[in-house]
Amino acid sequence: MNLKGQTKLPIPEPRRVDPQVLAHEIVERLTYRIGKNAAAAKPHDWLHAVILSIRDRVIDAWITSTQKTYEEEGRRVYYLSLEFLIGRLMRDAASNMEMLDDMQAALASLGVDIDIIAALEPDAALGNGGLGRLAACFMESMATTDVPAYGYGIRYVNGMFRQEISDGWQVELPETWLAHGNPWEFERREASYEIGFGGRVDPVESEDAGPHQMHWHPSERVIATPYDTPIAGWRGKRVNTLRLWQAQPIDPILLEKFNAGDHLGALAESNRAEALTRVLYPADSSAAGQELRLRQEYFFSSASLQDIVRRHLQYFGSILTLPDKAAIQLNDTHPAVAVAELMRILLDDHGLEFGEAWDITRRTFSYTNHTLLPEALESWPVPLFERLLPRHMQIVYAVNSRLLAEARKSGQFDDHGIGAISLIDEGGDRRVRMGNLAFAGSHSVNGVSALHTDLMKVTVFADLHNLYPTRINNKTNGVTFRRWLMQCNPGLFALIREAIGDRFMDDPEALRDLDPFADDSAFQEKFLGVKRANKEALSNILRQKVNARIDPGAMFDIQIKRIHEYKRQLLNIVEAVSLYDQIRSHPEKNWVPRVKLFGGKAASSYHNAKLIIKLAGDVARAVNHDPAVQGLLKLQFVPNYNVSLAEVMIPAADLSEQISTAGMEASGTGNMKFAVNGALTIGTLDGANVEMRDHVGEENIIIFGLTAQEVNERRANGYNPREVIDQSRELSQALNAIASGVFSPDDPDRYKGLIQGIYDHDWFMLAADFDSYSAAQRNVDALWTDGALWAKKAIHNVARMGWFSSDRTIREYATDIWKIKP
């Protein structure tokens, strides 16, 4: 790293990349880093040696990128996210460093199959769903588009959980992805920070103290130690840093207690500290769970802010220039406490006047909102927040005083509007609204699809939008096609490359050159051949993983995402029950063979989501064992859905289920991954589905159901789901079958409450959308029977998805929000 005033160090010569050199290096690393010779090496030894060989080249580019950033003295992006679902890195890094083919040849010369050892790399358990995977795509795209960036998060030792299915029920087990170390990361002990909790706050009694300067005396402290992972961009143009924080105690063991015989008590502080970074999203249904969740969020936010400020002062000297050199992006509300933490640093550590500190804070932060669901817009009980973060509670009150005075002075808000703007929710138990804090403390607030952004302005942030009408903007999500096409679907990638050349590898929108091939029968045949090979590969994996035998010739209908009622896996299952009844009632019809695959995790305390997983298994057992529908309908829940499974399931999909209740999905990114891999989408006009329809053409996507506006109108006008159910014969019969125990003979009442909820309120509009969804599925059946037409539509989807690249999204963030030229 080139510090100011230091002699510039020479940049090492780039290492050669060819099979012979790589083979020599791999054997050398086996010998001197791992202590094995080639004859004795096991597959995991080869994996480690290969990663080290790739890593050396990544490090060269990493050092060069860092030095370049400091020489240019420009602005750097700091992306704060509670999740980074990066998945396996070996193939990703090798591909982006343009050495994958050479590495494969090198290993082949040593008698090693790259696919076998690649499958041994653990999935980094650093996220759960779309939020974390988006952050991972953004990190790669920031490096690809030459945006200097740090990602900041938590180094979860055990992730969210490893999902197993026992007797149909989700069982949560700890992830052990770090059990054998992580060769990609580097511990940076010199950049550790103390993080405080609890205690008291006193005024600073000094003549030169600022008017708002206080001294916080935490009653508890832990150490945040960073671990850095290099994230390589395409063609190794830039390598950025993912910095993850590990919590450690100040005193690992209290010897006085240990020597007194209190061996467990001697480790209490150590266990309390380490619990901070054990698990992603600890269940917050208990007071202890809520406290741990808030402690986690403050822990990583404070460590990240201290690191950003330390780096800024080291290179630029004055805290006043922070907004000119640092753009801090809050990925959802989880890091929103960083707004109060930066204010604390500016007020208490640097003695700034309150207004000046608030101006610097707002110019530095920007905030991405990912949900309109009230429960996901985090809020914390005031007593908990004040006990854990007493100084920050003072700052929140002070900020709120200014905010409400500004709103009142504008003259455009009544008491209700003032209450909606407030950082403190006064309804019931008083709570700190983290979404409002993030909004108020940022100069930019963005949604992640056009529909979501429009809804933000009239729902959750309506009054704040009226107060700050230019603050909300849209940045539709995207995905990195290097990972989600080139690497996970090499057959399709090679076919596209053969047809249109290499330009799309650097410019995803050049995929549009593929559009004319949609009418080419020879290309259609090759395209369907690639899809068939991908389906056969998935079939083989499912046979090994869950002993499921599925026909690659059937339509693969896939819904893989977090299990949540608004994502409506239940709608999919109920329609499957209806289809099952129709097939048995009318065996003479020409039914299309269909395999329905489900995957995703339910939050550990989310009863209905876990019940939906159980229902999927119960329905699958009945359908799959019924000789009347053999070969026509099959269901399978695939456990422990993660990035690696997605990389196999998405290329094999024929039909992508994106069926959330309109107005409730912010964007979605799985929809984009499926489409660019040649699956047709069946979905509502929700999230990015709206923009996908506009890009791929409404004739190439299957849309059904109510719009977001119609959903709101139904709710406002006294929606009666029972009346809708009674008018739909197929829906009524399917719900009755589930509720009466047809699929749960061991416990006939198991699903009674779940189904009763649809009759009573149906907040997620399952009944309202069922007939439209069922009709759309029969249209899908009819389309499937015309193989050429299906292939044509699927190819159009691939060709027209280039706009949904995360590179485009990052360029928009860089230009419009971060003010960096990508």
Salt bridges, closest charged atoms under 4 A:
ASP18 OD2 - ARG16 NH2 2.54
GLU25 OE1 - ARG29 NH2 3.92
GLU25 OE1 - ARG57 NH1 2.77
GLU28 OE1 - ARG29 NH1 3.35
ASP45 OD2 - LYS36 NZ 2.60
ASP45 OD1 - HIS44 NE2 3.43
ASP56 OD2 - ARG29 NH2 2.36
ASP56 OD2 - ARG33 NH2 3.71
ASP60 OD2 - ARG15 NE 2.76
GLU71 OE2 - LYS8 NZ 3.00
GLU73 OE2 - LYS4 NZ 3.41
ASP92 OD1 - ARG483 NH1 3.69
GLU98 OE2 - ARG235 NH1 2.52
ASP115 OD1 - ARG91 NH2 2.89
ASP123 OD1 - ARG88 NE 3.72
GLU140 OE1 - ARG482 NH2 2.55
ASP146 OD2 - LYS68 NZ 2.92
ASP146 OD1 - ARG238 NE 2.81
GLU164 OE2 - ARG162 NH1 2.69
GLU172 OE2 - LYS610 NZ 2.84
GLU185 OE2 - ARG155 NH2 2.58
GLU194 OE1 - ARG221 NH1 3.34
ASP202 OD2 - ARG200 NE 2.92
ASP202 OD2 - HIS217 NE2 3.19
GLU220 OE2 - ARG272 NE 3.17
GLU220 OE2 - ARG295 NH2 2.94
ASP228 OD2 - ARG188 NE 3.33
ASP228 OD1 - ARG243 NE 2.69
ASP284 OD2 - ARG293 NH1 3.40
GLU291 OE2 - ARG272 NH2 3.41
GLU291 OE1 - ARG387 NH2 3.02
GLU297 OE2 - ARG293 NE 3.56
ASP307 OD2 - ARG243 NH1 2.85
ASP307 OD1 - ARG310 NH2 2.74
ASP307 OD2 - ARG311 NH2 2.88
ASP324 OD1 - ARG363 NH2 3.53
GLU341 OE2 - ARG344 NH2 2.88
GLU341 OE1 - HIS392 NE2 2.65
ASP348 OD2 - ARG391 NE 2.78
GLU353 OE2 - ARG402 NH2 3.93
ASP359 OD2 - ARG363 NH1 3.21
GLU375 OE2 - HIS564 NE2 3.89
GLU378 OE2 - ARG293 NH2 3.35
ASP415 OD1 - ARG408 NH1 3.17
ASP425 OD1 - ARG433 NH2 3.44
GLU426 OE1 - ARG430 NE 3.05
GLU498 OE2 - LYS526 NZ 3.44
ASP502 OD1 - ARG497 NE 2.64
ASP506 OD2 - ARG235 NH2 2.82
ASP507 OD2 - ARG503 NH1 3.50
ASP513 OD2 - ARG503 NH2 3.15
ASP515 OD1 - HIS796 ND1 2.74
ASP515 OD2 - ARG800 NH2 2.98
ASP519 OD1 - LYS792 NZ 3.23
GLU536 OE2 - ARG532 NE 3.05
ASP557 OD2 - ARG594 NH1 2.79
ASP557 OD2 - LYS596 NZ 2.83
GLU575 OE2 - ARG778 NH1 2.78
ASP581 OD1 - ARG584 NH2 2.93
GLU588 OE2 - HIS586 ND1 3.32
ASP618 OD1 - LYS614 NZ 3.66
ASP618 OD1 - ARG621 NH1 2.89
ASP618 OD2 - ARG750 NH1 2.75
ASP626 OD2 - ARG584 NH1 3.77
GLU647 OE2 - ARG483 NE 2.55
ASP654 OD2 - LYS535 NZ 2.67
GLU657 OE2 - LYS596 NZ 3.68
GLU665 OE1 - LYS567 NZ 2.84
ASP694 OD1 - ARG693 NH2 3.26
GLU699 OE2 - ARG800 NH1 3.80
GLU730 OE2 - ARG729 NH1 3.15
ASP746 OD2 - ARG750 NH2 2.51
ASP747 OD2 - ARG750 NE 3.90
ASP749 OD1 - LYS752 NZ 3.00
ASP769 OD2 - ARG568 NH2 2.80
ASP781 OD1 - ARG594 NH2 2.66
ASP781 OD2 - ARG778 NE 2.83
ASP807 OD2 - ARG482 NH1 2.63
GLU812 OE1 - ARG808 NH1 3.36
ASP816 OD2 - LYS475 NZ 3.31
